[in-house]
Amino acid sequence: MIEESKFSLERVVTVIGIILLYIAGITILCLRNELLIDEILCLSIISACFLIVFVLSLVIRRLNGTYNGSNYKRVFLIHFCCFGLLIGFSFASKYFMPFILIGLLLNSILDDGLSIGATCYFAVIFTIIQGSNIYYLYGYILVSILGILLSNASKADFRIPKIYLFFIAFALNLSISLVFTYFVYQAITKFEYILLFSESMFVALFMTYLFPKILVWMDRQNTIAYEEILETDYPLLMDIKRFSVSEYNHAIRVSRLAKSCVREIRGNELTAACGGMYYRLGKILGKPEIQNAVKVSNDHCFPKDVISILTEYGGIIKKPQSQESAVVHMCDVVVSKMEALSQNESMRSNWNQDMVIYQTLNEYSQRGFYDESGLSINQFLLVRERMIREESIL
């Protein structure tokens, strides 16, 4: 069983950057409020405990495939924005609590569990540094959690109409802000009403119009992670070309064909294209082939589903476990067979592309090679027919 390495230089550097960001952010907030050395030490211990658990949870989620990203750059960027908001909040009145923005930003890249954990940490730290009443802490936490849960409406396939989402976000933020402000002062002034009304209006607009744009941007960053490693001048692809032009051409052919075939079954085209491009990476790196391919692809922060395809190369360790992996294998064996036949002068005029495809794929199918991939018989036939429709695979 091949396991993906848990560390890569890029990820380690980014995690160090996140730690330094926390140190800088907490330091600025402490200096802003003139905290004593012993108080800063206590806050440092709290932050260290949180960071250890947070980073560990993030690594586990990435390895389990529940973190939607191949590196942690976006985690750093979102935390940078969160600390920027906290520093900005520190200049406002204590009853000014658009903490829902912190929750929304974190939830755009993290799951509900990590988002709630991080917002609770920020709320505790901010309340202590500001010397605020305990009721403010309750308000910060509650409004953040409700915002995170409500944000799932923006992520779901079934979307709540924007006008409904606007009024729900506005009512939630205004109600909770007013209630906890009343708990603190036992009264609410006209100025506080106006400020909290304006704050809630901004929160509702942010959630309705800006938050969906952030989600779109995040999705685009996921796509870019695939597109980068498909660039013809990507360093690792250039290493393949320098090693062997024939291997480079093979990778291009398999990638192009896999993307076309996966489109027929409505799978993930970019995953298939990337998997096909680096499917034989281990051959270039040498033995142990699969272990080396996984290590190098992890060092380059390949998406996890692409690394999974590399671990299933040739069915040596395990048969294809996904439809994309099955299609990449089908494309690789067909292209390999045709390349071998085309180099033999005596056989070049005697083989037919359609017959090679039928014989090669039927042989693997009859052996049950793709049974664990979730590829149905109908999908297998669609992929095979798509290959046959290709004018020339070489």
N, C-alpha and C positions, 0 to 999 in steps of 0.2 A: 504494500500500500504506500503510494507516494503522497507525502504531505507537503503542502506549500510552505516555504520558509516564512516565518512570522515577521522577518525584518528585511528591509531594504534601505539603502542609504538615503534615498529620497524621503521615505516615510519617517525614518529616524530624525533627519534634519527638520522635517515639518513638525514633528512632535516636540523637538527641542524649541522650535520657534513658538509653539503654543505655550510651552512652559514659561519662556521668556516674556511672552505677551501677558500672561497672568501676573508675573512678577512686576512688570511695568505698570499694568493697570491697577493692581492693588496698591502699589507704591504711590501712584499719582493720587488715588482716592484718599489714602492715609495722609499724605502731605496736605492735601486740600482741606482736610478736617483737623489737622494738627493732632494726630493721635500720639499717645505715649509709646515708648519703645516696647514695654511689656504687652501693650495691646496689639502692636504690629506683630510681635512674636506669636501671640495667640492666633491672630488671623492667618499668619504664615503656616502654622500647624494645620489649621482647618483647610486651607487651600491645598496644602501638600496631600492631605488625606483624600480630598476630593479628586485631585488630579490623578493620583495613583489608580483609584477605582474607575475614573472616567476613561483614561487611556486604555486600561485593561479591558473594559467593556467595549470600547471602540474597536480594539484589535479582534476581540472574540466575534463581534458582529461582522467585521469584514471577512474573517475566515469562514464564518457560517453563511456568508452571502446575504445577510440581512442589512448590511450597510451599503447604501447605493452609491458606491464610488470606488475607484481603484487606488486613490491616494487621499491624503488628509488636507490638501491645500484649501479646499472649500471650508473645511472645519476651522482652519486658521482664519480665513477671511470672515466667516460669520462671527467668530468670537471677537475678532478685531472690531466689528460693527457693534457687538453687544457692549464691549467695554467703552466704546465711544458714546453709546447711549447712556451708560451708567454715569460717566463723567459729566455728560450734559445734564442728566437728572439732578446731579449733586448741586447744580446752580439754581435749581427751581425750588418752589415751595415743597414741603414734605408731603402735603396731600396731593401733589401732582404725581400720579402713579400710572402712566401708560406702560406698565410692566408687560402688558400683553404683547408689545412689540418685541421684547426679548424672547418670549415664547414662540412667536411666529417665526422669527429669524432662525432660531435653533431648530424648529420643527421643519423648516424648509430643506434641511440636509440630514437631520437625525430622526430616529424613530421616536414614538411617544415617550417611551421609558427614559431614554437619555435626555430628551428635551425637558421633561418634567424634573428630572434630577438636576440638570444644569440650572434651570430657572429657580429652583428652590435654593440652590447654592448661592446664586447671584442675589436673591432676595435676602437671605440671611446675612451675607457679607455687607450688602448695601445698608441694611437696617442697622447693623452694628456700627459701621463706619460713620453713618449719619447721626447715630445716637437717637434714632426714631423710636416712637412708642411701639409696643409690641403689636398693637392693632394694625399698624402699617404693614408689618411683616405678614400678618394674616391676609391683608388685602392684596399685597404684591403676589403672594403665592396663589391665592384663589383665582385672581383675574388671569394670571399666567396660565394656570392649568385649564381653565375654561376656554381660553383663547387657543391653546394647543389642540384641545378636543374639537373645538369648532373649526379649526383650520383644516381638519380632515375632510370637511365638506368641499373645500377647494381642490383637494387632491383626488376625490372619488370620481368614478366614471359618471355617477349620477350627481349632478351639480345643483345646489340650491340656487334659485334665481338671485342675481346680484342685489336686487332691491330688498329681498328678504334677508340676505346675509348682512347687508348694510345696517338694517334696523336692529337685527339681533345683536350684532357686534356693538352698535351704539348703546343699546339698552343695557347690555351686560356690563360694559365698562362704566357707564354713568351710574348705574344702580350700585355696583360694588364700591365704586369710589365714594359716592355719597354716604353709604352706610358706614364704611370704616372711618371716614372723616368725622361723622357724627359720633361714633364710638369714642374718638379721641377728644373732641371738643364739646360734645353734648349740645352742639348748635352748629348751624351752617350759615355763613354770611352770604350776602348777595354776590360779592366778588368771587367767593369760592364756587358758587353755583355757575357763574359765567365761565370761570376757568375750567371747571370739570366738564361743563357742556362742550366747550371748545376742544378740550382734550379728547373727549369721547367721539366727537365729530371727526377729528383727525384719525383716530384709531379705526373708526368704521371705514373711512375712505382708504386708508392704508390696506386694510384687510380685503376690501372689495376690489380695488384696482391695482395696487402695487404688489401685494402678496402673490397673486396669480402670475404676474410678470417675473417675480423672483423664481417661482417654480418652473416657469418656462426656461429661464436662464439656466437653472440647475440641470434640467433635462438636456439642454444644449451642451453643457459641460460634459455630461456623460457620453454624448455622441462624439464630442471632440476627442475624448480619450481613445475611442476606436479609430477615428479618422487619422489621428496622429501616427499611429503605428502602421497605417496603410500607405502613408506618404512614400513616394518612390525614393526620397532622399533620407528616410528615417535611418539613423545610424546602424541599428541592428540589421535592417534589410540590406544596407550597403555592405555589412560584414558578410552576409550570405553571398552577395554578388562577387565580392573579392575572393571568397572561398571557391566558388564554382558558378560560372555563368549558367550552366545547365540547371543547377539547383535553383538559381534565381528565377529562371524562366519557368521552371516547374512550379515554383511557389506562386508566381503570377497567374499561371493557368488555373491552378487548383482554386486559388482565391476568387478569381473571376467566375469560374464555373459554379463554385459552392454558393456564392452570393445569388447567382441567377436561379439555381435549383431551390434554395431555401425560400426564395420569393414565391415559388409555386405553392408551397405548403404554409405560407404566411408565418414563417419563423423569423428569427432575428437575423437579418441579412448581414449586419455589421459583425456580429459574433462569428458567423460562418466565414465571412471574408477574411477576418483576422486569423481565425483558426486554420483556414486553408493556407494562408500566407506563411505561417510559421509552423505548420504541421510537422515538417521534417527538420526542425531546428536542431533536434538532438543529434541527427546524423552529422551535422557540421561540427558540433561541440565535442563529439566523441563519447565513449562509454564512461560511466553509465548514461546512456542517451537521454532517457526520459527524466531522470533526476537532474541532469544538467540543463535540459530545456526548461524545466519548472523553475530552477534556481535563477536562470538568466531572465526568464520572462517576469518573474517576481521582482527582480532587481530593477527592471524597466517599468514596474507598476502596471503590468497588463491587467485588464479587467478579469475578474475571477472566472467568469464563464469561458473566457478564452483559455486561461490556464488549465481549466478542467478538460478542455478538448486535447490539450497537449499531453496531459497525464494519461489519456486514453488512446494515445498513438498506436495504431496498428492492432489494438486489442491485446497488446502484450501483457499488460498488468490487469486491465479490465476492459470489457467490451464497452462500446459507446453507451453513455448514460443519458444522452439528450438527443433530440432530433437534429440539432445543428451538428453535433459530433458525428452522428451517423452519416449525414449528408457529406461532411468533409471527408470522411473515410471513403465513401463511395466515389467521390470525385478524385481523390488521391489514387485509388487503385486503378480507375479507368484511365486517367491521364498517364500513370506510370506504364500501364500495359500498351497504350498507343505509342508512347515515346520509345519503348523497347522495340515494338514492331516496325516503327518507321526507320529505325537505325539498321534494320536487317534488309539488305538489298533483295535477297531472294524471296522474302515474305511481303515486302512492301506492296507489291501489286496484287497479292492474293487475299488480303484481308479487307474486310468491310467494317466501317466504323460502327454501324448499327449492330452487327453480329458481335463485335468485341464488347460493346456495352451490355447486350443481353446476356452473353455467356458469363462475363465477369461478375455482374451484379446478381444474377440468378444463383450463381454458385455460393456467394456469401449469404444470400437470403435463405437458401435451402439449408444452410448450416446453422441457421438461427442466430447469425452474428449480430443482427440489429434488434433482436427481441427485447432487450433491456432499455432501448432508447426511447420507447414510446412512439416510434414511427409505425403508423398503421400500414396495412397492405395497400390501401388506396393512395396514401402519401408516397409509399415506395414506388408505386407505378407512375405517379405524377412526376417524381424526380427522374425516374428512368426515361420517361417520354420527353422530359425537358432536355436531357442530354442528347437524345436522338435527334431532336429538332435543331441542335447546334450544327451549323454548316461544317465547321471544323474545330475540334477541341484543341488541336495543336496550333 
